[in-house]
Amino acid sequence: MNWELAIRTCMTSEFGRREAFGNVYRLDGSTGEYCYEKKEGVRYELSATFSESTEVSKFSSEILGRVEEIIQGVDIRNDDPDYDTRTWVFDVVHALRAEGM
């Protein structure tokens, strides 16, 4: 299972259903060869691979740029054979918390 982060940037009620749109942040690749990837405008809850979500934080859209800087700045430890997408997501959450977010 691949873990990723999503930041909801928009909600719509198109066709009577509430849908979330946002940016998705993830590691692409496999152990030892991960690289950072960002996708914008994703209907992430409709993805075939989406299983569940947990709200980690709320923040205003004015600081989205800073949040993205923090996410992009999290070290990808390709030299660690036990490193995976789950570890990266937890590292990002810890980095955001350290910045008070």
Sequence and secondary structure as in RCSB ss.txt:
>XXXX:A:sequence
MNWELAIRTCMTSEFGRREAFGNVYRLDGSTGEYCYEKKEGVRYELSATFSESTEVSKFSSEILGRVEEIIQGVD
IRNDDPDYDTRTWVFDVVHALRAEGM
>XXXX:A:secstr
   EEEEEEEEE GGG  EEEEEEEEEES TT  EEEEEEEE GGG TT           GGGHHHHHHHHHHS 
  TT TT  HHHHHHHHHHHHHHTT 
